[in-house]
Amino acid sequence: MSQSPDPGQIIVDLAFGFILSGALATAAKLRIADKLEAGPKPVADLAKEAGVDAQSLNRVLRLLAMFNVFKEEGGKYQLTPAADLLRTPLPHTLHHAALMVTQDIFWKPVGELDEVVRSGENGMIPHFGAPFFDYLEKNKEAGAIFHRGMSSLSDLENAPIAQAYDWGGVNTIVDVAGGHGGLLIEALKCAPKAKGILYDVAHVLKDARVNEEAGRWSCVEGNFFKSVPPGADVYMLKRIIHDWKDDDCVTILSNIRKVMSPGARILVCDCVIPPGNDPHGGKVLDVLMMSALPGFERTQDEFAALFDRAGLKLSRVIHTPALLSITEAVAK
Ligand SMILES: C[S@@+](CC[C@H](N)C(=O)[O-])C[C@H]1O[C@@H](n2cnc3c(N)ncnc32)[C@H](O)[C@@H]1O
């Protein structure tokens, strides 16, 4: 029989949790993992290379080592499998994801989550004076950290999501707000005869990964609240519907509904929140979507209701090995 955790310790661990995010962000900002690529090093050497205080760095790394991110042995720190994922030369590095999740556009609104709960409005206007994506467009540095981090986080999940779907007979795929193109590239690998369109705003498309599956897809810029490219068999929306409140989602989905080919499918790739108290990463993400964006993670019934309002019907939910599921919709 498993022992219940000590009730007091549950509260203490939750209260101190933000310190762990701060420590991880520090290791990423100082690029400690890169500095350990050639082998273990004493903290004094790491601190000298990073230009920081050795004792303070040691205290941060000692904390992270409790979670198997870095390891101290014989007076030297070394990489662990988790710390290795922070190395920047890795094609699927999580360095940029760690910087993105801990950047101030999330950190500050979550730090004053009670205000979000009191007002029912996310914290972007109070803290940054603009809605989330408008702010990222105007603030180039914050935008670069976010979109690069999104691409890095998405790299973990793109292949398993694409591989979970049956792409038989698909000729054209539009990735609506597809960022730098990671999911579209994986989908095209699974659907060798298909061509693709990556649809997003101009300042994001300029960093699209045009050299991968080159020649099979093109970039189209635009605003999904106004229109989407017409005539595809599959429209993918990954981590998009969760960014917006219901009325906005209905506008986006209705714009797709108007122009999709007969028999086309819409694949909403987001968390599907299960009933009950069991742990699910979507419950964490949901509070982030509420804090910095007007978004929600939704249950299957909530997706079905959204689709219904947009002239669509939920046809099936495909769970994937990633946190996100594919919730498929077709015309009613
Ligand atoms: C959370 S990111 C998801 C990106 C990508 N689908 C992924 O999973 O990595 C949201 C995306 O929506 C795009 N976006 C936001 N507002 C948009 C709009 N009005 N029209 C088109 N794209 C938009 C952003 O530029 C960004 O790439």
The ligand as an ORCA input file, in Angstrom:
! r2SCAN-3c Opt
* xyz 0 1
  C       1.381     28.825    -28.917
  S       2.081     29.180    -30.487
  C       1.917     27.601    -31.297
  C       2.791     27.451    -32.492
  C       2.798     26.063    -33.126
  N       1.483     25.669    -33.591
  C       3.372     25.049    -32.175
  O       2.631     24.189    -31.691
  O       4.578     25.122    -31.905
  C       0.802     30.170    -31.204
  C       1.035     30.604    -32.631
  O      -0.112     31.366    -33.054
  C       0.349     32.384    -33.929
  N      -0.696     33.421    -34.003
  C      -1.140     34.214    -32.992
  N      -2.112     35.035    -33.428
  C      -2.282     34.763    -34.762
  C      -3.158     35.279    -35.769
  N      -4.053     36.241    -35.473
  N      -3.088     34.756    -37.028
  C      -2.181     33.773    -37.303
  N      -1.330     33.237    -36.391
  C      -1.379     33.734    -35.128
  C       1.628     32.839    -33.248
  O       2.450     33.605    -34.101
  C       2.248     31.505    -32.831
  O       3.071     30.967    -33.826
*
